[in-house]
């Protein structure tokens, strides 16, 4: 009667298959971990850009002034420093401005930011009310004091 079990050749083939498959599996796992970290950083950069856009909206709302120009700085979020650059440009449409906000983890990454947010904002911050003749700030129906649209780039 023959004993049941694996031969030495079968065991060696099985070990060879495991030795080839295990590193491939580990590389795939490391790639997923890197991708998860990248998505986390990109999401936090998006939050920094949205916070900066909200800050710009609040400043415009209180000062009633919007002008073209560049600005830069850093913000702390999630225990890290994030560098941002804001560029406000005029557009072909009168009294409308394009606001580009770029966010990166390093000050030298301005040319290749982690996240870029683009918004279009109205420079017409005061309108005349036809019924009363009084000047009002903003127009709730057309969104004159806010942005018309946001474009998000990744």
Backbone as CSV, one residue per row, in Angstrom:
resi,resn,N_x,N_y,N_z,CA_x,CA_y,CA_z,C_x,C_y,C_z
1,UNK,0.841,-1.166,0.000,0.000,0.000,0.000,0.895,1.242,0.000
2,UNK,0.496,2.184,-0.791,1.281,3.405,-0.950,0.783,4.498,0.004
3,UNK,1.689,5.230,0.655,1.317,6.302,1.569,0.875,7.526,0.766
4,UNK,-0.104,8.226,1.296,-0.600,9.413,0.614,0.190,10.624,1.066
5,UNK,0.457,11.541,0.123,1.187,12.755,0.429,1.783,13.347,-0.838
6,UNK,2.503,14.416,-0.671,3.113,15.096,-1.814,4.546,14.633,-1.974
7,UNK,4.977,14.590,-3.199,6.374,14.266,-3.461,7.205,15.521,-3.301
8,UNK,8.489,15.352,-3.223,9.394,16.496,-3.081,9.285,17.440,-4.280
9,UNK,9.113,16.914,-5.466,8.987,17.742,-6.671,7.719,18.590,-6.600
10,UNK,6.611,18.027,-6.154,5.360,18.779,-6.039,5.478,19.915,-5.021
11,UNK,6.134,19.639,-3.913,6.340,20.676,-2.895,7.225,21.793,-3.440
12,UNK,8.281,21.437,-4.158,9.177,22.454,-4.730,8.459,23.320,-5.766
13,UNK,7.611,22.740,-6.587,6.839,23.510,-7.585,5.875,24.467,-6.878
14,UNK,5.212,23.974,-5.837,4.290,24.826,-5.079,5.031,25.997,-4.438
15,UNK,6.195,25.763,-3.874,6.987,26.850,-3.279,7.461,27.848,-4.338
16,UNK,7.809,27.365,-5.518,8.228,28.260,-6.599,7.077,29.166,-7.022
17,UNK,5.881,28.623,-7.099,4.702,29.428,-7.468,4.442,30.488,-6.403
18,UNK,4.515,30.110,-5.140,4.314,31.077,-4.051,5.408,32.141,-4.072
19,UNK,6.650,31.727,-4.350,7.765,32.687,-4.381,7.594,33.705,-5.505
20,UNK,6.935,33.333,-6.594,6.699,34.276,-7.694,5.473,35.139,-7.417
21,UNK,4.420,34.553,-6.867,3.158,35.272,-6.661,3.213,36.247,-5.488
22,UNK,3.901,35.916,-4.432,3.923,36.763,-3.237,4.527,38.149,-3.490
23,UNK,5.679,38.289,-4.145,6.189,39.643,-4.422,5.255,40.468,-5.318
24,UNK,4.617,39.819,-6.286,3.670,40.537,-7.136,2.495,41.056,-6.309
25,UNK,2.022,40.239,-5.392,0.933,40.648,-4.514,1.359,41.802,-3.604
26,UNK,2.560,41.731,-3.062,3.067,42.803,-2.202,3.240,44.117,-2.979
27,UNK,3.730,44.020,-4.206,3.882,45.241,-5.030,2.521,45.874,-5.308
28,UNK,1.536,45.058,-5.575,0.184,45.558,-5.799,-0.356,46.241,-4.542
29,UNK,-0.107,45.659,-3.389,-0.544,46.236,-2.124,0.148,47.573,-1.865
30,UNK,1.451,47.651,-2.106,2.182,48.909,-1.927,1.666,49.988,-2.880
31,UNK,1.326,49.620,-4.104,0.790,50.578,-5.073,-0.547,51.136,-4.586
32,UNK,-1.389,50.273,-4.032,-2.673,50.730,-3.501,-2.483,51.657,-2.314
33,UNK,-1.511,51.376,-1.475,-1.229,52.255,-0.335,-0.762,53.620,-0.832
34,UNK,0.114,53.640,-1.835,0.569,54.910,-2.409,-0.585,55.686,-3.025
35,UNK,-1.457,54.991,-3.733,-2.610,55.644,-4.349,-3.541,56.227,-3.298
36,UNK,-3.726,55.517,-2.209,-4.578,56.010,-1.125,-3.980,57.275,-0.506
37,UNK,-2.677,57.291,-0.296,-2.018,58.484,0.255,-2.145,59.656,-0.710
38,UNK,-1.997,59.398,-2.017,-2.135,60.460,-3.016,-3.553,61.027,-3.005
39,UNK,-4.558,60.167,-2.942,-5.941,60.641,-2.904,-6.231,61.415,-1.624
40,UNK,-5.648,60.989,-0.503,-5.809,61.738,0.749,-5.221,63.138,0.602
41,UNK,-3.996,63.229,0.045,-3.352,64.528,-0.133,-4.140,65.400,-1.106
42,UNK,-4.639,64.818,-2.162,-5.403,65.582,-3.145,-6.706,66.101,-2.529
43,UNK,-7.361,65.292,-1.697,-8.585,65.727,-1.027,-8.301,66.865,-0.056
44,UNK,-7.221,66.765,0.686,-6.871,67.846,1.611,-6.493,69.118,0.849
45,UNK,-5.806,68.978,-0.280,-5.473,70.142,-1.104,-6.741,70.794,-1.633
46,UNK,-7.730,69.982,-2.006,-9.028,70.508,-2.437,-9.674,71.323,-1.316
47,UNK,-9.603,70.808,-0.094,-10.191,71.528,1.048,-9.476,72.848,1.297
48,UNK,-8.161,72.860,1.153,-7.397,74.101,1.319,-7.819,75.109,0.249
49,UNK,-7.968,74.659,-1.001,-8.377,75.557,-2.089,-9.788,76.090,-1.852
50,UNK,-10.701,75.236,-1.417,-12.064,75.688,-1.124,-12.078,76.691,0.030
51,UNK,-11.275,76.444,1.060,-11.185,77.392,2.175,-10.668,78.747,1.695
52,UNK,-9.666,78.723,0.818,-9.110,79.973,0.310,-10.145,80.701,-0.541
53,UNK,-10.901,79.972,-1.368,-11.945,80.603,-2.176,-13.020,81.212,-1.285
54,UNK,-13.389,80.518,-0.227,-14.369,81.061,0.719,-13.822,82.303,1.401
55,UNK,-12.555,82.286,1.756,-11.924,83.463,2.362,-11.946,84.645,1.393
56,UNK,-11.650,84.381,0.126,-11.687,85.451,-0.885,-13.096,86.009,-1.009
57,UNK,-14.090,85.135,-1.026,-15.487,85.585,-1.111,-15.861,86.459,0.087
58,UNK,-15.418,86.062,1.290,-15.731,86.845,2.484,-15.048,88.212,2.445
59,UNK,-13.803,88.256,1.989,-13.090,89.531,1.892,-13.778,90.431,0.869
60,UNK,-14.150,89.861,-0.261,-14.841,90.646,-1.291,-16.174,91.138,-0.764
61,UNK,-16.889,90.290,-0.032,-18.181,90.679,0.520,-18.051,91.826,1.518
62,UNK,-16.989,91.824,2.309,-16.837,92.881,3.315,-16.206,94.151,2.748
63,UNK,-15.280,94.028,1.800,-14.613,95.220,1.261,-15.275,95.747,0.001
64,UNK,-16.100,94.908,-0.651,-16.763,95.254,-1.909,-15.736,95.607,-2.980
65,UNK,-14.604,94.923,-2.946,-13.528,95.201,-3.886,-12.943,93.895,-4.401
66,UNK,-12.791,93.814,-5.721,-12.172,92.669,-6.361,-11.268,93.206,-7.451
67,UNK,-9.991,92.859,-7.390,-9.062,93.354,-8.395,-8.133,92.235,-8.833
68,UNK,-7.568,92.404,-10.015,-6.656,91.394,-10.551,-5.328,91.446,-9.809
69,UNK,-4.665,90.305,-9.747,-3.359,90.260,-9.099,-3.009,88.857,-8.644
70,UNK,-1.861,88.744,-7.983,-1.366,87.460,-7.486,-1.159,87.545,-5.988
71,UNK,-1.297,86.400,-5.337,-1.068,86.306,-3.912,-0.606,84.883,-3.620
72,UNK,0.097,84.707,-2.529,0.533,83.361,-2.146,0.682,83.311,-0.635
73,UNK,0.746,82.103,-0.129,0.901,81.916,1.305,0.832,80.451,1.641
74,UNK,0.614,80.168,2.921,0.463,78.779,3.329,-0.624,78.687,4.372
75,UNK,-1.193,77.502,4.468,-2.241,77.223,5.437,-1.924,75.884,6.086
76,UNK,-2.315,75.738,7.324,-2.120,74.471,8.024,-3.434,73.704,8.042
77,UNK,-3.357,72.445,7.642,-4.532,71.584,7.697,-4.046,70.147,7.892
78,UNK,-4.702,69.427,8.768,-4.387,68.029,9.062,-2.931,67.869,9.511
79,UNK,-2.435,68.845,10.259,-1.091,68.754,10.802,0.021,68.980,9.796
80,UNK,-0.304,69.532,8.628,0.697,69.773,7.589,0.533,71.191,7.058
81,UNK,1.614,71.713,6.499,1.571,73.022,5.853,1.301,72.829,4.373
82,UNK,0.356,73.596,3.855,-0.029,73.554,2.447,0.265,74.915,1.845
83,UNK,0.922,74.942,0.726,1.254,76.196,0.058,0.230,76.458,-1.035
84,UNK,-0.244,77.701,-1.102,-1.244,78.059,-2.097,-0.809,79.308,-2.853
85,UNK,-1.273,79.389,-4.085,-1.024,80.535,-4.946,-2.346,80.929,-5.587
86,UNK,-2.681,82.206,-5.496,-3.922,82.710,-6.079,-3.558,83.715,-7.163
87,UNK,-4.177,83.551,-8.320,-4.004,84.505,-9.405,-5.386,84.911,-9.893
88,UNK,-5.659,86.210,-9.814,-6.926,86.759,-10.272,-6.663,87.517,-11.558
89,UNK,-7.386,87.137,-12.614,-7.189,87.752,-13.926,-8.514,88.292,-14.446
90,UNK,-8.420,89.306,-15.255,-9.616,89.801,-15.930,-9.981,88.837,-17.049
91,UNK,-11.238,88.858,-17.446,-11.702,88.015,-18.546,-12.181,88.904,-19.683
92,UNK,-12.592,88.265,-20.762,-13.114,89.020,-21.904,-14.465,89.637,-21.579
93,UNK,-15.162,89.101,-20.600,-16.446,89.637,-20.174,-16.189,90.748,-19.167
94,UNK,-16.806,91.888,-19.404,-16.589,93.034,-18.519,-17.049,92.719,-17.100
95,UNK,-16.256,93.131,-16.134,-16.538,93.008,-14.704,-16.597,91.561,-14.210
96,UNK,-15.940,90.663,-14.903,-15.821,89.289,-14.440,-14.341,88.938,-14.336
97,UNK,-14.012,88.210,-13.295,-12.635,87.846,-13.033,-12.515,86.329,-12.927
98,UNK,-11.383,85.826,-13.353,-11.063,84.405,-13.204,-10.106,84.287,-12.033
99,UNK,-10.438,83.439,-11.079,-9.618,83.217,-9.891,-9.082,81.793,-9.956
100,UNK,-7.770,81.654,-10.055,-7.113,80.347,-10.060,-6.402,80.162,-8.727
101,UNK,-6.703,79.068,-8.050,-6.073,78.749,-6.773,-5.347,77.415,-6.936
102,UNK,-4.033,77.434,-6.764,-3.217,76.220,-6.858,-2.705,75.881,-5.467
103,UNK,-2.710,74.591,-5.128,-2.289,74.137,-3.802,-1.287,72.994,-3.962
104,UNK,-0.208,73.048,-3.170,0.813,71.997,-3.202,1.370,71.793,-1.793
105,UNK,2.068,70.696,-1.609,2.688,70.395,-0.321,4.030,71.074,-0.139
106,UNK,4.653,71.465,-1.243,5.988,72.046,-1.201,5.979,73.377,-1.952
107,UNK,6.756,74.312,-1.459,6.794,75.642,-2.063,7.355,75.622,-3.486
108,UNK,8.174,74.636,-3.802,8.772,74.546,-5.133,7.847,73.877,-6.146
109,UNK,6.681,73.421,-5.748,5.766,72.722,-6.648,4.716,73.642,-7.273
110,UNK,5.007,74.910,-7.394,4.031,75.845,-7.947,3.669,75.505,-9.395
111,UNK,4.620,75.019,-10.166,4.359,74.683,-11.561,3.575,73.381,-11.707
112,UNK,3.652,72.499,-10.724,2.918,71.234,-10.747,2.179,71.054,-9.419
113,UNK,1.106,71.836,-9.211,0.397,71.742,-7.939,-0.372,70.434,-7.814
114,UNK,-0.676,70.090,-6.591,-1.449,68.885,-6.313,-2.903,69.079,-6.717
115,UNK,-3.418,70.290,-6.570,-4.811,70.579,-6.913,-4.909,72.021,-7.403
116,UNK,-5.755,72.241,-8.409,-6.013,73.583,-8.931,-7.516,73.809,-8.980
117,UNK,-7.955,74.920,-8.421,-9.371,75.286,-8.423,-9.516,76.579,-9.209
118,UNK,-10.477,76.614,-10.120,-10.744,77.806,-10.913,-12.178,78.237,-10.664
119,UNK,-12.359,79.527,-10.381,-13.700,80.080,-10.166,-13.810,81.377,-10.942
120,UNK,-15.009,81.701,-11.345,-15.277,82.972,-12.018,-16.143,83.802,-11.094
121,UNK,-15.684,85.031,-10.832,-16.384,85.885,-9.878,-16.710,87.215,-10.519
122,UNK,-17.823,87.775,-10.094,-18.280,89.038,-10.630,-17.572,90.191,-9.951
123,UNK,-17.163,91.157,-10.749,-16.578,92.373,-10.198,-17.627,93.455,-10.018
124,UNK,-18.862,93.201,-10.484,-19.967,94.145,-10.334,-20.603,93.887,-8.984
125,UNK,-20.059,94.536,-7.963,-20.465,94.221,-6.601,-21.628,95.056,-6.106
126,UNK,-22.023,96.072,-6.834,-23.169,96.879,-6.448,-24.084,97.050,-7.650
127,UNK,-25.389,96.904,-7.427,-26.369,97.086,-8.490,-27.400,98.095,-8.020
128,UNK,-28.073,98.737,-8.961,-29.125,99.694,-8.648,-30.467,98.981,-8.635
129,UNK,-31.255,99.235,-7.606,-32.600,98.683,-7.531,-33.531,99.623,-8.279
130,UNK,-34.225,99.128,-9.279,-35.066,99.971,-10.136,-36.257,100.540,-9.378
131,UNK,-36.804,99.821,-8.397,-37.993,100.284,-7.685,-37.682,101.382,-6.689
132,UNK,-36.624,101.237,-5.921,-36.356,102.207,-4.866,-35.274,103.208,-5.242
133,UNK,-34.457,102.868,-6.226,-33.369,103.750,-6.594,-32.188,103.631,-5.656
134,UNK,-32.273,102.742,-4.635,-31.184,102.548,-3.689,-30.195,101.549,-4.257
135,UNK,-28.970,101.693,-3.833,-27.943,100.733,-4.247,-28.003,99.540,-3.315
136,UNK,-28.053,98.352,-3.884,-28.021,97.134,-3.101,-26.726,96.408,-3.376
137,UNK,-26.353,95.591,-2.437,-25.142,94.793,-2.642,-25.548,93.387,-2.981
138,UNK,-25.102,92.934,-4.144,-25.388,91.570,-4.572,-26.763,91.428,-5.171
139,UNK,-27.013,90.325,-5.815,-28.282,90.026,-6.431,-28.539,88.551,-6.181
140,UNK,-29.521,88.249,-5.342,-29.740,86.873,-4.925,-30.111,85.959,-6.083
141,UNK,-30.817,86.459,-7.089,-31.250,85.590,-8.177,-30.147,85.306,-9.168
142,UNK,-29.295,86.266,-9.464,-28.261,86.051,-10.463,-26.916,85.715,-9.845
143,UNK,-26.792,85.847,-8.533,-25.526,85.504,-7.881,-24.426,86.492,-8.211
144,UNK,-24.748,87.781,-8.295,-23.758,88.772,-8.704,-22.610,88.889,-7.715
145,UNK,-22.870,88.618,-6.434,-21.767,88.761,-5.492,-20.945,87.492,-5.356
146,UNK,-21.440,86.379,-5.812,-20.725,85.124,-5.685,-20.099,84.719,-6.997
147,UNK,-19.752,83.468,-7.068,-19.143,82.990,-8.290,-20.231,82.438,-9.208
148,UNK,-19.979,82.479,-10.482,-20.928,81.917,-11.430,-20.723,80.427,-11.583
149,UNK,-19.485,80.004,-11.565,-19.221,78.583,-11.684,-17.836,78.285,-11.127
150,UNK,-17.685,77.066,-10.725,-16.377,76.593,-10.279,-15.934,75.505,-11.235
151,UNK,-14.668,75.531,-11.600,-14.100,74.439,-12.385,-13.029,73.804,-11.515
152,UNK,-13.104,72.518,-11.387,-12.118,71.820,-10.565,-11.239,70.979,-11.463
153,UNK,-9.930,71.175,-11.309,-8.962,70.393,-12.055,-8.203,69.537,-11.075
154,UNK,-7.742,68.473,-11.539,-6.971,67.599,-10.668,-5.649,67.430,-11.188
